[in-house]
Amino acid sequence: MDFDEELEVESVKFLDAVSQNIAHIREEKGMTKLEVSRLMGFMTPDHYSRMGLRSNDKHFNLKHLYKLSRILKVDFSELTKF
């Protein structure tokens, strides 16, 4: 595997880990997807769920991660542990 392929595989694993971290922390805090998605400014949890499940290559961006760190009351680095 060359460097470009390795980097792509690692970046996908990173995004998956971020999604898992968010789900775990959200559940620890006793919050629903609906609650969090509304606090993020989404009308329904659909978009939030697609990012969390990484369907259609959707993922949380930096702005989403910042909002999530504030909503979940955790340090930004807790969301991005890899």
ChimeraX commands (.cxc) that place a marker at each C-alpha (Angstrom):
marker #1 position 0.00,0.00,0.00 radius 0.5
marker #1 position 1.48,3.36,-0.96 radius 0.5
marker #1 position 1.37,6.47,1.21 radius 0.5
marker #1 position -1.71,7.97,-0.50 radius 0.5
marker #1 position -3.73,4.80,0.01 radius 0.5
marker #1 position -2.54,4.46,3.60 radius 0.5
marker #1 position -3.47,8.07,4.32 radius 0.5
marker #1 position -6.95,7.54,2.87 radius 0.5
marker #1 position -7.53,4.40,4.96 radius 0.5
marker #1 position -6.32,6.15,8.12 radius 0.5
marker #1 position -8.49,9.21,7.50 radius 0.5
marker #1 position -11.60,7.02,7.13 radius 0.5
marker #1 position -10.72,5.22,10.37 radius 0.5
marker #1 position -10.28,8.60,12.07 radius 0.5
marker #1 position -13.71,9.81,10.94 radius 0.5
marker #1 position -15.25,6.54,12.12 radius 0.5
marker #1 position -13.56,6.95,15.53 radius 0.5
marker #1 position -14.86,10.52,15.85 radius 0.5
marker #1 position -18.41,9.34,15.12 radius 0.5
marker #1 position -18.07,6.58,17.71 radius 0.5
marker #1 position -16.69,9.02,20.29 radius 0.5
marker #1 position -19.60,11.39,19.74 radius 0.5
marker #1 position -22.18,8.62,20.05 radius 0.5
marker #1 position -20.56,7.26,23.22 radius 0.5
marker #1 position -20.33,10.68,24.89 radius 0.5
marker #1 position -23.89,11.61,23.84 radius 0.5
marker #1 position -25.20,8.37,25.36 radius 0.5
marker #1 position -23.14,8.90,28.54 radius 0.5
marker #1 position -24.75,12.33,28.88 radius 0.5
marker #1 position -28.20,10.79,28.45 radius 0.5
marker #1 position -29.03,12.89,25.39 radius 0.5
marker #1 position -30.97,11.75,22.35 radius 0.5
marker #1 position -29.98,12.31,18.74 radius 0.5
marker #1 position -33.03,14.54,18.40 radius 0.5
marker #1 position -31.97,16.76,21.32 radius 0.5
marker #1 position -28.43,17.14,20.06 radius 0.5
marker #1 position -29.43,17.69,16.45 radius 0.5
marker #1 position -31.88,20.43,17.42 radius 0.5
marker #1 position -29.26,22.15,19.58 radius 0.5
marker #1 position -26.95,22.02,16.56 radius 0.5
marker #1 position -29.60,23.80,14.49 radius 0.5
marker #1 position -31.03,20.87,12.54 radius 0.5
marker #1 position -34.81,20.57,12.37 radius 0.5
marker #1 position -34.74,16.76,12.37 radius 0.5
marker #1 position -32.10,14.23,13.46 radius 0.5
marker #1 position -31.73,12.89,9.89 radius 0.5
marker #1 position -28.67,14.93,8.90 radius 0.5
marker #1 position -27.05,14.36,12.30 radius 0.5
marker #1 position -27.70,10.62,12.01 radius 0.5
marker #1 position -26.23,10.42,8.51 radius 0.5
marker #1 position -23.05,12.11,9.74 radius 0.5
marker #1 position -22.88,9.85,12.78 radius 0.5
marker #1 position -23.38,6.72,10.70 radius 0.5
marker #1 position -21.06,8.07,7.99 radius 0.5
marker #1 position -23.62,7.18,5.33 radius 0.5
marker #1 position -22.95,8.54,1.84 radius 0.5
marker #1 position -19.50,9.64,3.10 radius 0.5
marker #1 position -21.11,12.27,5.36 radius 0.5
marker #1 position -19.12,13.29,8.42 radius 0.5
marker #1 position -18.94,15.96,11.10 radius 0.5
marker #1 position -16.91,19.02,10.12 radius 0.5
marker #1 position -14.95,21.33,12.43 radius 0.5
marker #1 position -17.92,23.62,13.03 radius 0.5
marker #1 position -20.06,20.62,13.99 radius 0.5
marker #1 position -17.35,19.33,16.34 radius 0.5
marker #1 position -17.07,22.73,18.01 radius 0.5
marker #1 position -20.85,22.86,18.55 radius 0.5
marker #1 position -20.87,19.28,19.82 radius 0.5
marker #1 position -18.10,19.98,22.31 radius 0.5
marker #1 position -20.16,22.87,23.70 radius 0.5
marker #1 position -23.46,20.96,23.69 radius 0.5
marker #1 position -21.96,17.85,25.28 radius 0.5
marker #1 position -19.79,19.93,27.63 radius 0.5
marker #1 position -16.57,18.11,26.80 radius 0.5
marker #1 position -13.19,19.24,25.57 radius 0.5
marker #1 position -12.89,19.26,21.79 radius 0.5
marker #1 position -10.05,16.73,22.04 radius 0.5
marker #1 position -12.42,14.18,23.64 radius 0.5
marker #1 position -14.37,14.07,20.39 radius 0.5
marker #1 position -11.31,13.59,18.20 radius 0.5
marker #1 position -9.45,10.90,20.17 radius 0.5
marker #1 position -8.02,8.33,17.78 radius 0.5
marker link #1:1,2 radius 0.2
marker link #1:2,3 radius 0.2
marker link #1:3,4 radius 0.2
marker link #1:4,5 radius 0.2
marker link #1:5,6 radius 0.2
marker link #1:6,7 radius 0.2
marker link #1:7,8 radius 0.2
marker link #1:8,9 radius 0.2
marker link #1:9,10 radius 0.2
marker link #1:10,11 radius 0.2
marker link #1:11,12 radius 0.2
marker link #1:12,13 radius 0.2
marker link #1:13,14 radius 0.2
marker link #1:14,15 radius 0.2
marker link #1:15,16 radius 0.2
marker link #1:16,17 radius 0.2
marker link #1:17,18 radius 0.2
marker link #1:18,19 radius 0.2
marker link #1:19,20 radius 0.2
marker link #1:20,21 radius 0.2
marker link #1:21,22 radius 0.2
marker link #1:22,23 radius 0.2
marker link #1:23,24 radius 0.2
marker link #1:24,25 radius 0.2
marker link #1:25,26 radius 0.2
marker link #1:26,27 radius 0.2
marker link #1:27,28 radius 0.2
marker link #1:28,29 radius 0.2
marker link #1:29,30 radius 0.2
marker link #1:30,31 radius 0.2
marker link #1:31,32 radius 0.2
marker link #1:32,33 radius 0.2
marker link #1:33,34 radius 0.2
marker link #1:34,35 radius 0.2
marker link #1:35,36 radius 0.2
marker link #1:36,37 radius 0.2
marker link #1:37,38 radius 0.2
marker link #1:38,39 radius 0.2
marker link #1:39,40 radius 0.2
marker link #1:40,41 radius 0.2
marker link #1:41,42 radius 0.2
marker link #1:42,43 radius 0.2
marker link #1:43,44 radius 0.2
marker link #1:44,45 radius 0.2
marker link #1:45,46 radius 0.2
marker link #1:46,47 radius 0.2
marker link #1:47,48 radius 0.2
marker link #1:48,49 radius 0.2
marker link #1:49,50 radius 0.2
marker link #1:50,51 radius 0.2
marker link #1:51,52 radius 0.2
marker link #1:52,53 radius 0.2
marker link #1:53,54 radius 0.2
marker link #1:54,55 radius 0.2
marker link #1:55,56 radius 0.2
marker link #1:56,57 radius 0.2
marker link #1:57,58 radius 0.2
marker link #1:58,59 radius 0.2
marker link #1:59,60 radius 0.2
marker link #1:60,61 radius 0.2
marker link #1:61,62 radius 0.2
marker link #1:62,63 radius 0.2
marker link #1:63,64 radius 0.2
marker link #1:64,65 radius 0.2
marker link #1:65,66 radius 0.2
marker link #1:66,67 radius 0.2
marker link #1:67,68 radius 0.2
marker link #1:68,69 radius 0.2
marker link #1:69,70 radius 0.2
marker link #1:70,71 radius 0.2
marker link #1:71,72 radius 0.2
marker link #1:72,73 radius 0.2
marker link #1:73,74 radius 0.2
marker link #1:74,75 radius 0.2
marker link #1:75,76 radius 0.2
marker link #1:76,77 radius 0.2
marker link #1:77,78 radius 0.2
marker link #1:78,79 radius 0.2
marker link #1:79,80 radius 0.2
marker link #1:80,81 radius 0.2
marker link #1:81,82 radius 0.2
view
